[in-house]
Every structure is written in structure tokens, then in C-alpha cells.
Amino acid sequence: MPCDHGKWGRPGAKLCRVIESYGPGGVAKAFEGAGLKLLYDPAYSSYMPYIPMSGVLVYISPKEALRRALSGGSPLVVELARAAHALSRAVGSADSLGLTGSFAMEIEQSFSDIDFVVYGAYEAAAAFEFFTKSLREGECKEDFGGVRLRGFACLEWRRGLLDGVNVPISWVGVPEGPASACRPLSEYNHIEPPARSYANVLTIQPYQESALLYPPCVSTEEGVTIVSFEYNLGGYLYMGGEVFVDGLATSDGKVVYVGTRERPGGLTLIRQFKP
């Protein structure tokens, strides 16, 4: 959004982030700072931020943004091309990639990250394997705006540096349609909202590709589906194990949501399965 002290911008305009820090805490502060109105959404039984269509000036397609950036005149286009080439080889096709963040907005600076979108379950699993093997100076955190991660070994899987690329890279996996890989959220008018607090140990079988698509979503041996609105938990859900899950559950206890504003919660590893 426009501001006087922004680090991003175009000639004649400085811009600041709407969200200064990610996670439920950062999102809640962003609502207040940007003056966004919260409207009650009965599908979620919660107040949600909605912007009227009249407030949308430009829709940016990640795939179109990547094509435009690669043919543009940014001083960082060489770094972008190297990163896109390496990642497209890993996932099988450049058609499975998009671009978001400051590069997509054409406001990137020398300190900017390159934020990729990876489309599809197979492609997201390939990106996970590529990043876990290739990242250097990866990022390891235990708190994401109030969402806690405890007991897990550091898993460098989605943000860091790649050989030959001097700009930090991050990525997010997305399904073909909104939440299409997560059954509890796949039909907007039939979402079962959270109704009560939940804290229990659940058994997650590893390598469920839906864990790497936003929102990360996995089934458990106990018949419960875990949905995380914090994408950084996805790699840990993908690796599976016996995990203590703290969040909000539906009234029947069949779906547990982690990463909500009402109860950020988190994951604590009890036992890791052997690969």
C-alpha cells in the first residue's frame, strides 16, 4: 500500500507491505493497519476480510507474471532466469511455475526474494525433493506468527539460496482449483466450521502430496483431517509421524484446523517415522 517510508515502489510512488509478518498475528495486525473491514462469513463461522470487486485494480496471474518478468529489464532478471530454469527442470516443465511477490508486482529491489508458485501435486512433491537436496542457508523457524512448531529436526524445504543464484528463493505449491486437494474445504458452501478447541496426538502417514498444496491438508490413521492455514507446516506434515496437534476442530472432531486467528495452535512431534 502507498506509504512515505516504503522500501518498494515505482518512480513517484513508495509502497509498504500490508502484512509485515506472516501468520495469524501478522494477518490480524494487517487488517487493522490497512483499514480492512471484517464481514461475518457463515461458511467459516468467523469474521473474514473481503474486498469489493471495485477495489481490485489489477489481477496478476502468476504464470503471466513469470513470463513478463523473464522478458523484462529488471537488474535481477539473470538471477530470476537461473532460478526458474533450475526449478522447471526439477518439476518437469516451466508451464508448472508462476511468480508472486514483488517480482510479480514489478516493484522488486536488490534485497527482494524470488517467490515461485508451483502448480500441481506431483510438481510440488518434485519441488520439495529438489529444495531439500539443493538449498543452502535454508530457513528454520519454530514460530510463524503464533503458530508453533516443536520437536522437529530442522527441515530446509522452501526458502533459501540455490547454487548459482544469489537471491533467496521461496515457493508455494497450489492445486489446480481453490482447495481442490483438501476435501473439507473443496466445496465453499459445505465447509464445516471450527467449533471447539482440539489437542490430541494423531498419526500421519508420510508423503501425502496434499500436504504441499495450499492449504496443507493430510488425513490421519484416526480418521481426522488436519488442515493448516500456515503453509510453512506443510513440509513437516508431508514427512508424517506421530504428532501432537493443537488447533480448532469441527463439532464432530473429524477436521482440525491449525493456524487460525482464534487459536493459532501448532504441531509437536512425538515420533518420527523412519524413511
N, C-alpha and C positions, 0 to 999 in steps of 0.2 A: 504494500500500500504506500502511497506517497508520504514522505516524511522529510524533515530538514537534514537529518544526520544519517541517511541511508548509505549502506556500503554497496548497494547495487543500483543500477539505473541506466538510463539512456541520456543522450545530450539534452540538457534542460530539465531533467527530472531525476530526483533521487527516490529510491524505494527501500522500504524496510520489510522484513518478514512479518506476515500476520501471526505466524506461530514461531515464537522464539525458541521454544524447546518442545520436543515431541513427547507423546504420552498423554494420559488423561489430564494431568496437572497443567501441562503446557497448552492443551486444547482449551481447557476451561478459561485460562487467562487470555487466550487469543479471542474468545468470544467477547469478553468484556472490553479488551483493548480496541477491537475493531468495531465495536458497537453493533454486533450482530444480534438480531432478535432470536430468541428461542421459542419455537412453537411446539405445542404438545402433539406428539405423533402416537396415535393409538396402536400402531403396529409394533412399536418398541415400548409402549407404556412409559415414555420418557420425553423430556423436552429436548428437541433437536434443533440445530441451526439450519435454516433454509434461506436461500437467496432467491428472490423472484427472478424470473427469466429476463425481466427488464434490466436487471443488474448485471447480467452476463454480457460483456462487451465482445469477448473473443473466446471461441472454443479452440483449444490446442490439442490436436491429435498427436499422441506420442510418436507414432510411426512417421507422420508427415514432418514433425519437428526434427526427427533424426535426419531425414533426407535433406531438409533445408539447412540444418547446421553443418552437415558434411560438405555441402556445396557453398557455404558462406565464407566470409572473410575474417572470422574470429582468429586472433593470435593463437588460440588454443586448438585450432582445427586439426593440427597434426596429432596432438595427444588424443583428441576425440576419435580420429580415424584409426589410430593404433589400437585403442581400447575396443572400438566397435568391431574391428577385424578379428581380434583375439576372441572376443565373446561370441561373435557369429560363427566362427569355426567350432567353438565348443558346443553350441546349441544346435548347429546344423544348418542354419540359414539366417541371413540378415533380415529376412522378412519376419522373423520372430522377435525382433528388437524394436524398441521405441525409446524415446528420450523424454525426460521430465526435468523439473528443477529449473535453475537459472539458464542453462543452455537452451532449453525448450522455449523459454521466455525471451531469449536473445538479450539477456542482461548479465551474462557471465562476466566474472572478473578473474584476475590471476589466482585468487585463492579459492575459486569455485570447485566443487566436486562435479564429477560426471555421473548423473543419475539415470541409469538404464531401467527400462521396463522390459521384462521377458514374458512373452505370451505363450501359454500352454503348459500342461503338466509335465510332459516329457522334457520340454525345453528348460523348465525351471529346475528339474532334477539334474539335468546336464550342467546347468549354470552352478548349482550347488557343488557338484563334484569338481568343476573347474576352479571355482573360487577357493574351496577348502584345500586344494592342492597347489594353487598358484599364488594366493595372496601373500604379501609380505607387509609387515607393520599393520596387521589387521587390528580391528577394534574389538575389545572385550569389555562389556559393562554388566553390572548386576542390577541396575535400576534404570527404568525407562519412564520417566515422568510419574513415578509412583508404582509402576508395575515391577515387581521384584522377581529376580532370578537367583536361586540359591542352590548350592551343592553341585552344580555342573562344572566340568572342566571347560576351560576357555575354548570356544568354537569360533574360529575366524572364518566366517562363511559369507558375509555380504558387504563388507566395506573395508577398503584398504588400498594398497598400491599393488600394481602388477608390474612385472619386469618389462622395461622398455617404455613404461607410461609414467610420467612424472606428476600426474594429477590423481588424487584419490578417486576411486571408483566405488559406486554402490549400485545395488539392483533390487528390484521387487518383482516377484512373479505374480501374474494376473491370469485369471481364467478367461475363456472365450466370451462369457457373458457375466454380468454382475453376480458375484457369489454363486455362480453355477456349479462350482466344485464343492459347495457346502450346503448340504440338503436343508438344514434348519433355516437358512436364510435365502434359499433359492427362489421362494415364492413370497414376494413382499407382503401380499395381503394375508398370508398364512403364517407369519412369523410368531412363534411362541415367545412372549417377552419374559425377561427375568422376573422372578417373584420373591426369591429368598436367598439368603447367604448360603454359601456352599464351601465346605472344606473337607476333603477326603483324598485318600490315596487311590489312584487309578492306574491301570496297566495299558500302556500304549505300545502296540506293535510298531516296529520301526519301518521307515521308508514308505510312508503314506504320502504320495505326491501332493495331496491336497494341503499338507502342512506348509508347502512352499508357495501356495497361491493365496493372495489376499481375499478375505481374511483367513489366516491359517486355521485349519479345521481338521480334526482327526477323530476317529472312532476308537473306543476302548473295549477291552475284553468284558468290562462290566456293563456294556450296552449304553454307555454315556458318550455323547459327542462333545468334544471340547472345541470351543470357538475362541480365538484370540483376536482382539482388535488391535493388538500390538504386534506388528509384523516381525519384530526382532526375536520373538519367541519361536517363530516358525522353524528355524533350523534345529532347535532343541526338541521340538515336538516331532520333527522328521526322524531324529535319531532314536526316539522312543525310550522306553524304560518304565519302571515303577515311579510314579511322580505324585507328589502331594500337590493337589490343585486347589487354589483359593480363588473364589470368584462369586458370581451370582448364578443361580440355577433357575430353570423354569419350574413351574409348580409341580410337575411330575418328576423332576430331577433328571430328566433324560438329556438335557442340554445344559452345559456350563459355559458361561461367558466370562472371559478374563480380559481385563483392560478397559473396564467401563469407568465412567467418571464417578459413579455411585460407590463402586468398590473395585479399585484397580487390581488388587489381588496379585497373583503370580504363580510361579512354579518352583517347587523344591524337589530335587532329585533324591529319591530313596535308593534306587538300584538301577545301574546302567546295564543294559543287555550287552553281551559280548557280540562284536560284529561277526 
